[in-house]
Amino acid sequence: MDDPPTALMCTNNRLILGAVAALRVAERRSELFGFDVPEYASVLPVSVTLVAQDPGRLGRLAAERLFARLEGDTSPATTYRLPTDLVVRGGAW
């Protein structure tokens, strides 16, 4: 591209790996931003800023809501906001 993107947002761990691989092949520099903190984050050849979530808490809440519905709960839909942490790691490689 004549004007390549300066940042990539990856919405899951598999996309982070794909973005790293594509950037290496293209020999491009770009900021990477993703969700969760994959086990392999510390060994990536680039820095990735991440939004860390608590998957256990998210799963428990989802299961609680599912079982409540299965047991007949007909209350209106509710929005839940769970805390996250921003893990800032370096700049573009």
N, C-alpha and C positions, 0 to 999 in steps of 0.2 A: 504494500500500500504506500502511496505517496505520503499520506499523513496518518501513520499508525496510531492506535489508541495509546494513551499514556498510562492507563490503569485498566485492570480487569477485575471484575467482581465474580467470584466463584461461589455458587450457592450450596455446594456440597464438596466432600473430600475428593471424590473422583474427578471433579472438574478442576480442583487445585492441581492434581497430578497432571492432568491433560494440559493445563495452561503452562505449567513449568516445562513440560516436554516440548510444546509448540514454540515457546519463547526461545528455548535452547536451539532448536532446529532453525528457527528464523533468525537467530543471533540478534534478538531484539531485547531492549530493556523496557520494563513496564512495572508499575506498582501492582502488587497482587493483594487482594482482599478476600477473605473467606469466612466461613462460619464453622464453628466447632474448633477443637484443637486436636487434629489427628496425631496419632502416636509418632508419625514420621516427621512432624513439623520441624523438629530441631535438627534434622539431618538433610533438609532440603538445601539445594545449592543456591537458593534465593531466599530473601526475607518475605514473609507473608504476614500481613496484619490480620488478626483474627477476632471474631466475635465469639467468645467462649460462652457456651450454654451448658446447662445441667441436664443432660439427656435422661438421667434417672428420674429427676423431678418432673420433667416434661412427660415422660412415659407413664408415671404414676397418675398424674393429673388426667391424662387422656384415658387411661383405663378406668379411673374413678367415674369420669363423665360417661363413658361407654356403658359401664355396668349400671349406672343410675338410669340411663335411658332404657336399657333392657328391662329394668325393674319397673318401668312405667313412668318415670319422671318426664313430664311434659312442659316443664318450665321453659321460658324463652331462652334463646341462645345467649351465652355470656362470653364476653371477651376476658381472657386471663392474660396478665402480663407477668412474665417471670423475669427475674433479674439476669443480667448478662454482664460480662466483663470484656472490655476492649484490650486486646493484647497487641500492642504496637511493636513491630519488629522492623527496625532499619528502614532503608529507603530502596529505591530501585537498584537492582544489581547491575 
